[in-house]
Amino acid sequence: MQVHRTHSHPEQRLLTQRETFILQAVVHLFILHGVPVGSRNVSKYLERSMPLSPATVRNSMMDLEELGYIMHPHTSAGRIPTDKGYRFYVDSLAPTPQQFNTSQLHVPEFSGVSRENIIKDASRVLSSLSRHLALVQIPQLRSSIVRRVELVRLSSERLIVVIDLDSDTVRTISLETTSPIDYDTIDSLSRFVNDKLVGRPLKMIDSVISDSVDQLTFADPSLLRLFIEQLSNITREHPSGSIHVSGTTNLIDQPESVSPERLRSVIELIENEDVIVHLLGSTSTIDGVSVRIGNEITDANLADYSLIATTYRAGNAQGSLGIIGPRRMDYGRMISIVQMMSSVLTNAFNSPTPDGLESRLLTPIRKL
């Protein structure tokens, strides 16, 4: 995966090698210790790779401050990174981020875990590994491919439509008619619907069925129109409960979240699912990891935080996941953890369904 770069500040000029080393040292030391970084600390940190006197470092730090990469916090003699400084540091990790040894981590493979619990468990694991707020979105099924459709007759005027998707996901629609439907009509309708829908993405069902209504000669076309109307329960982009959030205390316990205003913004974020969906949707990329820092996040309440997000696959469907933490986070490590969790979820959703699960879900139900 590649790290998606988001530049919010045009650079006045290219940094010299010395300035680059000093800026990276300032960011790294501030991430490590959380206190303003002085020239003596930078000089000592760089003594093997680029020996520089504290005076030389101090002069370069003044230039970096004028360029907007670092700043004085209050009257401290040390400096801390700005959003622009963090952005330069993160971009220096690409295209190959500092890889964290994820083999040392205990990450479950979610084998045998129901699809309903995978997302919940994944958000909990991601939060535990990152020590930040973890966000995991269920796969958005509009691009999932229809594998089979079953019509189950519950009574003479009530049907259940079971749609089996390529991500081993099953969705159902309940249909109630105004006139009785016999078994022969259901069998014919089942063959008709499968012929039209199997192998097509879920998002095309509306148009395909609408175009086929006139071809229906063995049943009341209103039944198909009712089917189309009920599809909105499946194909809508962001159903309630589509996001699992874990690790609230991780974010609140950060030094950056000590003020009541920041605590309130965190609580509002967690309670507003639409905000989280928007954040993940506006940052995630198909083939990479997106990093938004401070003011690069569209929500002003998160100006003191960073968001690292990516996507995973469930068949043809795509879901998003990410972490939110302070700007002073270990970006290389967090990028690697997010990448790893993406791979774990992709493998989990594309592994064979547990024996018997599909057959139990799709076994026809006889008339009650």
N, C-alpha and C positions, 0 to 999 in steps of 0.2 A: 504494500500500500504506500501511496505517496501522501505527504502532508500538504493539505490545501492551504495556500498562502492567501492571507487577506491583508492587504496594505491599506491603512487608513491615513498615513502620513507620507507625502512625497519626500524623498531624501534630497537635501540640498546638494550633497556631493557624496561620492563614495568614501567610506572610511579607510584610513590607512591600516596596514597590518597591525601596527602598534595600537591604534584606537580600537580595532576589532578585538584584539586580545584583552585589552583593558575592560572594554564594555562587557565581554563575555564573563570576565572574572567578577565584575561588579554584580551582574545578574546572578551568577552561580553562588557567590558568597551570600548575597541577600536571601536567595531561596534557601540556602543551607542554614543560616543563622537567624534571619528575620530582624537584623539590626542594620542601621545605616553603615555603609562600607567606606572606610577611610583609605587614603593612599598608601599608608604603611601596610595595611592588610593585603592590598592588591599587589604591592611590591613583593611581599613575602610569598604570596600565592604563586606569582609568576617567576620566582627566582630561578627555577630550573628551565622553564620553556622560553622565557624572554626576560633576562635579568635587567631590571630597570630601577633607578633610584626613586624613592618616594617623591622627590621634587619633580622628576620627569613624569611620573604617574599623575601627580597633582595637576600639572599643566594640561595633560591630555584629558583629564577628567573635566577640567574647566571648559575645554573645547567641546567635549561630548555634552556637557550641560547646555551650552549655547545652541547646539544642534538639536536639543530636545530629547536626547536619549536617557539622560539621568537628571535628577533634581535634588535640591537640598530639602530635607524634611525639617521644617521649622528653622532653628538656628544650629542644628547639628553640623559638625564638620564633615560627617560622612554623607554619602549619596545613596539614593535608592533609584531603581529603574522606573521610568515612565512606561506608559503603554507602548510607546514607540521603541523603547529599549527592549521590552519583553518581546515585541514583534520581531525585532532584529535577531534576538537570541533564538526564538522558535524557528525562524526561517533558516538559521544556520544549522539546525538539526536536519533539514531536508536536503536531498531526497532520502537520506538514510538516517533516521533519528537514532539517538543514543539508545541502543537496545538494552532493555532491562532483562535480566535472566529470569524469564517467567517459568522456567523449568523448576525453580525452587518453590513455586506457589502450588498450593493444593487447590486445584480447580476441578469441580465435578464435571463429568461428561453428560449429566442429565439423562443417562441411559435408563429407560423404563419410566421416566417421569412423564406424567400426562402433559399434553400440550398446554392445558390451562395453567399448570403450575410452573412451566419452564420460565416464563417471563418473570413471574414473581421471584423465583429462586435466583434467576440471573441478576436481577437488580440488587438483591441482598448480597450476592457474592461480589458483584462489582463494587458495591459500597464498602464491603469489608476489605477488599484488596487495595482500593484507592484511598480509603479514609476520607472520601468526599461524598457529596450528594450524588447518587446514581439515578439515572433515568433510563428506562427501557420501555420502548413502545412495541405493542403487538404488531405482527406483520400486517401491512395494509393490503387487503386481499384483492383489490381491483385488478391487479395484473396476474392473479393466480389462474391457472388453466383448469377448466372443468374436465374431470376424468369420468364422472358418471352422475346421472340424475335418477333418483328413485322416487316414485309416487306411492305413498303408503295410504291406503284407505282406512280411516279410523271409524267412519260411519258413512251412511249413504250420502251425507251432505258435507262431510269434512275430510280434508286430505292433509297429509304432511308431505312436503317436498324436501327430500334430502339431497344436498349437493356436495359431492365429494371432489375436493380440489387437490392439485398436485403437491401441495405442501403437507399432505396427510391431514388436512383440516376439513372438518365436516360442518356445514351450515344447514340450517333447516328453515323452512317457511311453512306457516300454517295457513291453509286456505279453507274457507267456508263458502259453500255455494247456496244458491236459492232453490235449486232443484236437485233431485237425487242423481247420482252418478253410479253406473254399474261397473263391474270389474272389467268387462271388455273395453269399455271406453277408457278406463284408466290404463290398461295395457297398451292400447293404441296411442294414447296421449304420451305415455312414457317413451315409446319408440320414436315418436315424432320429436319430442323435446331432446332426447339424446342425439338424434340425427342432426339436429340444428346446433346443439351447444357443445358437445364433446370435442375437446381439442381447441376450444376458443377461450380467450381470457374472460374472466367474470365481468369485466367492465363493458363487454360487447353484448351481454345477454339482452339488455333492453332493446337495442336496435335490431338484433337478429330476430328476436321473438316478434317485435312489432312488424317487421317486414314479412313475417311468415304467417300472420294471423289469417290472411286471405286464403292460405293454402289449407287451412283446417276445415275438413268437410265432415268429420265424424263426431264433433263435439261442439258445444256452444262456445263461440269465440270469446265470450265474456270471461270464461275460465282462464284463458291465457292473459287477458288484460288484467285480471285480478293477480295473476302470477307476477306480471310486470310491476304492478303497484307495490307488491310486497317485497320486491327486490331491493328497495331502498333501505331495508333493514340490514342488508348484507353489504351493499356496495358503498354506503356512505363512508367518507374518508376517516372520520374520527369518532367512532362510537364511544359512549361513556365507558370509562374504565379501561381505555386503550393504553394508558401510561401507568407503569408501576414505578414508584419513587421510594428509595431507601436511603438511610443514612442522614436523616435530618439533623441529628445531634452532631454528626461529623462537621457539618457546615456551621452550625451555631457555636460549636466549641472553638472555632478558629478565632485568633486574635482580631481578625478583620471584622468579626460579627458581634463586637461587644456593645455597640451603641444600640439603643432602642429602635432607631430608624432602620438600621441594617437588619436587626432581628425581625422587624415587621415586614420588610421586603422579602425575607426568606419565607416567612409564613404565608404571605400572599402568593408567592410563587408556587409553593407546594399545594395550596388550596385551589389554584386556578389551572385546571388541566389544559385549557385552550392556550394559555401562555406557554406551557411546556411543549405542547405539540408544535406551536409556531416556532419556538426556539430550535427544536430538533429539525423541523422541516426547512428552516432557513439556513442551517449550517451544515447539514449532512451532505456528503457527496457519495456517489455510487462506488468509486474506486479508490477512495482515500479517506484520510482523517482530516476533519476540519477543526481548526483552533481559532476561537474568537477570544479576544483579550480586552477586558475592561470596556471602554466606550465602543468597541467594535460590536458588542452585543446590543441588539436593538432595544432591549428593555433597560431604561435608564436606572432602574433600581439595582441592576446587576453591574454597575460601573466599576465596582471594586472586586469583581470576580472574573474568572475565565471559564469558558465552556469548551470541552473537547468532545467531539461527536463523530460518529461514523454510522455505517449501515451494516445490516446482515441480510442474508437471503433465506427464505423459506419457500422452496420451489421457485416459482416465478414471482412470488410476492417479496416485498422488501419491508424491513422494519428498521428502526433507528435506535441507537443507544448512545449514551454520553454521560459525562460527569461534569459537575459544577463545583469549583473550588476557588480558593483565593488566587489572585494573580501570582502570588508567591508560591507556586506549586512546582514540583519536579516534572517539567514538561516531557522530558525524554521518557521517564518512567511511566507517566500517565498515558502517553501516546501508545506505548507498548502494551499496557494493560487493556486499554480500550480495543486495540487491534486484536489482542488475544481473545477477549470476550466475544468480539464479532465472529471470530473463527469458531469458537465453542458453540455459539448459538446457531451459526450456519450449519455446522455438523449435526447438531441436535435436531434441527428442523428438517434436515434432509436425510436423516438415518431412517432405516426401515421402521414402519409402525410396529409396536409390540404385537406379538401374535394374538390374533383374535379380536383386536380392537376394531379394525375396520369391519370385520364380519358382524360384530355385535351391533355396530352403529347402523349397518345397512341391511340387516335382516328384515324382510318384509313383515309387517304386523297384520294379522288377520282382522277381519271385521269384529268390532267389539259387540 
